Amino acid sequence: MPIISKYSNKKIESILNEVIDVLHKNDVSIDLSLMILGNSITHIINNEVPEHKREEISEKFMKALSSSIKVKPTSSKAK
């Protein structure tokens, strides 16, 4: 069963594009981009999520992130 978001794809894409634009305007490297986004997530969880729900939220986030990463399958044949 697909997950239905209460947020429109258009709104999500718009905000995402703004965040990416800020990173590009500042010529931010991949490493620094990941650090900034990771610190943002930590800040949101630590400051906006009730303490008793933080572990659950972070675990759900990690699972969602892992499942959304596109990994190229590796060949099982040795070269």
N, C-alpha and C positions, 0 to 999 in steps of 0.2 A: 504494500500500500504506500503510495507516494506521500511525502510529507508536504502539507499545505502550510505556506508561510502567511502570516498576517500582514506582511509587507510586500508591496508590489515589486516585481523584478525591475521595473523602470526606476523606482526610488532607490533600490539597492545599487543598481548600475550607476546611477547618477552620483551617489555619494562615493562609491568606489572610485569612479573616474576622478572626482575631486581630490581624493586622498592620493591617488597615483600621480596626478598632476603636480601636487605639492612636492612629492618625492623627486619627480623629474626636474622640476624647476630648481631644486636645490642640488641637482646632480648627485643624488645619494646612491651609493653602491648597494649591491644586493645584500651584503652582510649588514650594513647599517640600516637598510630598509627593514630587514627581518628583526633587528634589535629594536628599532622604533616601534614596529607593529607589535612585537612580543611584549615590550614594556607597556604599550597602550592597553593590551589585553589584561596584563597583570594589574595595572592601575584600575581598570574598570571592575575587575572581579574583586579586588581588595577594597574598593571604595564604594561600589554600587550594589554589590550582592551581599545579602545577609551572611554573617559568618558561618552559620550552620548549613548553608547551601553552597558554599564556595567549592568544596571538594567535588561535589556532584556536578556542578556547572563546569568546573575545569576538566573533569573526566569526559563529560559529554562533548565539550569543545575539542579535546584532543582526538576523540574518536571521529568526530565530524571532519576535522582537519585531515586526519590520516586517510579517511575514506574519499576525500575530495582531491587528493594529490594524484596526478596522473603519472604513473611510472611505466616506462617502456619495458615490456617483458624482455627478460634476458634469455638468450638461447641456451638450451641445455647441452648443446654440442660443444665440445672443447675444440679450440682452433689450434 
